[in-house]
Amino acid sequence: MPARYNGRVLIQMIAMDLDGTLLDGQAKLPAENARAIAQAAGQGIEIVIVTGRRFHSAREIAGELACDAHLIVSNGALIKSSAGETHYRKLLPADTARQALEATAEFRSCAGVIFDRPFAKQIVFERVDWDGPFVGAYLRRHRQHVAEIAPLTACLDEDDPVEILFLDDCARINRAKKELEALPLAKEFTLALTEYPHRNLSMLDVLARGVNKGVALAELARLRGIPRENVMAIGDNWNDREMLEYAGLPVVMGNSVPELKTLGWSVTLSNDEAGVAEAIDRHVLHKGGM
């Protein structure tokens, strides 16, 4: 159910997605976004990064901000401080992960398993095509965290994972999603879809039952003693919907998937136009704008 909101509400927490939202189309942090966030933090507003990325990847971006930030990562499975302290963790049971992988063998080349580990073997694939346009391009940026284990299900013998990740072109990931939704055990996990049609890139996360960005944001707000009405959330994609529904003030990026713009929420500029800064200036710092 979409949240009711008031554009002049007192904001105490700003939660924002990374890719397609805080970061521009080149995955860089615009200076205007960094400026607006620093000004908001200077007024005592808590800053939260809410992303499908792993913790170590998200922390690199948080390190570019001139303020501390809470990190909700892996689409809500983990809440951590920027120093790495875990405040919330909901892992995918290994048995559920094993059954999901065994039922989707045709997608094995684009499937990986993500773990909550300090450094090595955070990302496990059965075999990595390092030159591939999808998996290869993603993993080359995280090579030091990647391991190859065959069969892939063997990586589940010791620890419960955070998630299973499927990464490929949009059509193939849509087929994987339909197969997972049709499984008898579908009620035992949650799917989070992120699509970039203009890049023909799609990511599908298989998470523990009940995990999403909205649930994790609600838990963090509870831990921090901040009412829902005083939370602003900014996002652009399918996996942001629950977070936007939770927030007292939901803001949709100008480059968002079209469906999110039909829900009556505030819309800001695109990520290449520093839309996060525009939203913070307008709703939090009250500098005017769109």
ABEGO torsion letter per residue (X at the ends): XBBBBBAABBBABBBBBBBGBABBAAGBBBAAAAAAAAAAAAAGBBBBBBBABBAAAAAAAAAABABBBBBBBGGGABBBBAAGBBABBBBBBAAAAAAAAAAAAAAAAABBBBBBBABBGABBBABBBAABAAAAAAAAAAAAABBBBOBAAAAAAABBBABBBBBBBAAAAAAAAAAAAABAAAAABBBBBBBBAAAGBBBBBBBBBGBBAAAAAAAAAAAAGBBAAABBBBBABAAAAAAAAABABBBBBAABBAAAAAAGBBBBBBAAAGAAAAAAAAAAAGAEEX
